[in-house]
Amino acid sequence: MQMLIIASLIFGLILLIALVSNILKKSPGSGKMLEIHEKIKLGAKTFLKKEYSKIIMFVFVVGLILYFALDNKNTPQNEGLLYMIAFFLGAIFSMFAGWFGMSIATSANVRTANAAKNGLKEAFNVAFSSGIVMGLTTTILGLLGVFILYSWFNDVSILFGFGLGASSVALFARVGGGIFTKAADLAADLVGKFEYSISEDDPRNPAVIADNVGDNVGDVAGMGADLFESYVGSLIAAISIGITLGVNQALFPLILAAMGLLSSIVAYLFVRGKRVSSNLFGGLIGGLIIANLLTLIGSGYVFISLMHLPLNTFFAILVGSLVGVLIGIMTHHYTSETGKYTRALAKASSDGVANNILSGFAIGMRSTVFSIVLISSAIILAFIFGGIYGIALAGVAMLSTLAFSLGIDAYGPVVDNAGGIANMAKLPESVREVTDELDALGNTTAAIGKGFAIGSAALTSLALLNALANVMNVSVVNLIHAKAIIGLLIGASLPFLFSSLTIQSVDRAAQELIEEVRRQFKDKAILELKKEPDYARVIEIATEKAIREMMTPSFIAVIMPLLMGFLVGVDALIAMLAGALVTGVMLGLTLSNAGGVWDNAKKLIESGHLGGKNSFAHKASVIGDTVGDPFKDTSGPSLNILIKLMTIVSLVFAPLIVKYGGILFNFL
């Protein structure tokens, strides 16, 4: 069985190398295109270097804490050292996944713009290949890290250190990248579109390069770290529960992930070889369905025929795969540019800003209901078929085809950048038509990716919570006890506090950028295209503000579980995590889907609906979109990391919390 895992990693690496080589062989164009591309690439790398320098300092300090706090002098092996090594490995893999994926994305954006000169098919293949590179990198590193650590140490507790490293980096990367990209986006839209009525990606706007940089550091590097953490977390949760049932049950999550990787490779070859038509979305969803079907067939054969595990548990995997696709379809239903909800929101925009905001937020709130019904159905069916292990496997199944599903998500920022480069370089209108069509699809696939992440987070967090209860030897938590009520209420409030902090961070960063853009626009030479804006200054401000602002929200996820556990006790900690899980999933869906429908309503109006660009409805939709930007690209997707990171922190420090927890009540 281990050879299957190794084979999947080898095949994945071969395709990864081939895709990178093929992308870099494509012509990047010349002249103004290359000049803009180099500015975007330099800005993105500069931000990541500064962000990673802060993250490395945090990782080093936490690693030392793990080394000294978890060292058990009564055991032959130094557990603190092993935890520290695993933690460092998880952090390094996460950072590398983000860095490498972003590097290829920034190389692919200009090549996609150049390929668009030859039509939709060539541009799509370049952009989609770069997305698959991000998906393969994330999947290969995640599966490799968990497989190596589990094979070497055969101790699931060491995997918690790996998960902690991945989750810590993911939260910093997602929050920091999200603040950068949305602050730049807000400044570009509010001053450029709203105040000066110039088009998106107009080269006169000082914030447009920063906006394109943000797509890479937030929607590629941040998202890659985010889903790396989700993927790793789902595997660790399933292994930690499976190991209590037997060797095969502990190994099977890795087999399932390996089958998903192989199936994603086949699905990519199918989509790439398929003739590109007007129904691009159907082709990508078809590829996603093929990847899931192949995963089910392959893993089912291994599961039943070779590993001789109970058939019922296989049905839990089927539930996870099916519900994952259904959540994606449901997200598309509420946020699609051609859907009824987007059209209704566009119509509401013709009555003003207030109607746009009210209608969009109401749609986001409504969208949670059916997704929660789907998640709840997955939980109860998976539990019926396989108990808590079945729930954990359903979470793995949702993310097993991450190499493909992340690919259709990560390709979006590439085509967004390609459109910006095409506009700023004044390429023919036919090129922009191609990139606009691909960009519209990218918005929809990005929303689907967020739905996948939040849905899997619910299942994975529930499984991790059960693992925590087992480690702490807790079977029942009395929810009417004062300790549990305290934990439940505080836990339920944390996603709201976290979202408030991240939204305000975007707002503060955007305020400084808006002032800088307005200052530069006072120079008439810029507006008359006689002088180039100071793009570098806007990037510098966005970088400084994002890195400063990301610290406080990220520390909450690490500190709160420790405070609750040590001060109030084990029951309060478990109740706090449960409260955060419930409100985190609800709020994450609301923010992500509201932001998605606001964005697509704006794009629908820009396409000529209700008066088109610069109409009254368009101005209202621009405001709605700017409100939705931090919702869908900063706060919403960060919540799924928050709820898992708090549980992972609790698992790592569980022995100490059990031993010393409840200080406050013991003192009283």
Buried (B, 14 or more C-beta within 10 A) or exposed (E): BEEBBEEBBEBBBEBBEEBBEEBEEBEBBEEBBBBBBEBBBBBBBBBBEBBBEBBBEBBEEBBEBBBEEBBEEEEEEBBBBBBBBBBBBBBBBBBBBBBBBBBBBBBBBBBBBBBBBEEBBBBBBBBBBBBBBBBBBBBBBBBBBBBEBBEEBEBBBBBBBBBBBBBBBBBBBBBBBBBBBBBBBBBBBBBBBEEBEBEBBBBBBBBBBBBBBBBBBBBBBBBBBBBBBBBBBBBBBBBBBBBEBEEBBBBBBBBBBBBBBBBBBBBBEBBBEBEBEEEBBEBBBBBBBBBBBBBBEBBBEBBBEEBEBBEEBBBBBBBBBBBBBBBBBBBBBBBBBEBEBBBBBBBBBBBBBEBBBBBBBBBBBBBBEBBBEBBEBBBEBBBEBBBBBBBBBBBBBBBBBBBBBBBBBBBBBBBBBBBBBBBBBEBEEEBBBBBBBBBBBBBBBBBBBBBBBBBBBBBBBBBBBBBBBBBBEBEEBEEEEEBBBBBBEBBBBBBEEBBEBBBBBBBBBBBBBBEBBBEBBEBEEBBEEEEEBBBBBBBBBBBBBBBBBBBBBBEBBBEBBBEBBBBBBBBBBBBBBBBBBBBBBBBBBBBBBBBBBBBBBBBBBBEEBBEEBEBBBBBBBBBBBBBBBBBBBBBBBBBBBBBBBBBBBBBBBBBBBBEEBBEBBEEE
